[in-house]
Amino acid sequence: MQVLIQYTVKREEVPAHLELVGEVYADLRRLAPVGLGCATYQLEDGASFVEVLTGPTGPGPLAASAAFQRFRSTLDARCERPPVLSELREVGSYTPAPLSAGQGPA
């Protein structure tokens, strides 16, 4: 399953939001959940965010993260525009092979 989540936080909430996002990723690095991929992007307006999640359907590994539970429990109050979830269906992708040592850009 792949999900795209889009939302905008209140400008005054951006610093607290970024701190909570950082705590979620620190917790995920500690838990190292198998099969979960996620990324959070801050858009150029500074207050809009996009998250991309890949992994199992259902509550999955995020339910085990105390930091995610804190993040989610206060998200609605931080938002100017609430989260909108869209399930993604991949129609193509490309991931370059990792560079070997000594193959970096010139």
N, C-alpha and C positions, 0 to 999 in steps of 0.2 A: 504494500500500500504506500502511496506517496500522497502527501497532503501539503497544500500551500495555505498559509495563514497570513492574512494581512490585517493590520490595525494601525491606529494612530494614537499615541499617548499625548496627554496634556503637556504643553511645553515645560511647565514647572515640575512635572513628574519625570522628565527624561533622565536626570542624574540618578534618581532612585531606581528607575527602570533598568538602566544600564548596569547598575550594581547587582540587581536581582538576576539579570541575564548572566552576568559573570559568575554568580554563585551557582546557577543551574549547571553551567558548563564545567565548573570545578567539581561539582558533585558527580556529573556524568563521567568525567575523567577518572574519578575515584571508583565509581561503580563499574565502569567499563561494560555497559550492557551489550550483549551479543545481539546483532541484527538490527540495531537502531542507528540511524544516521540522522543528523539534524544540523541545521545551519540557521543562524539569525543574521539578517542584514538590516542595517539602518539606511534609510533612503536619504537623499541629499537635503530634504527639508529638515532633517534632524529629529523629527518627531514621528515619522512613519516607519514601520518595521514590516519585514516580510520574513516568515519562517518557512523552511522546507523540511519536512519530516519524512523519512522513509523507514519502513519496518513493519512489524506484525500488526494486524488489525487488533482492535480491542485496547484495553488500558495499557498493555505492554509495559516496558521497562520504566517509562516516565513515572508511573504510579509509585515506584519504589524510591523515588528521589524526594527527600524532604525539602530540598531547595526548590524543586519544581512545584511542590504543593504550596509553598509560601508564595512563589511567583504567581501561580494561577489563582490563589485565593484573593489576591488584591488587584489582579489585572483589570477587571471591569471598572474599579474605582479610579485607576490610573488612566483609563482610555477616554479620549475625545471621540474617537470612532471605534466602536467595538470590533472584536475579531470576526473576520469572515473566513470560513474554512471552505476550501475547494479541493476535491479529490482530483489528482492528476493522473492522466493516462499518457505514458511516454509514447511518442511517435518517432523518436530518434534521439540519439545522444552521441557524444564523442568525449572520451577521456584520454589524453595523451599518456604515453608510457612515461614513467618516471625517468629523469635524467640519471645516467650513471656518473660516478665520480669522474671529474675531468671533462664532462660533456656540457658544462654550463654555458650560458650565453657569452659571447666574446666581448 
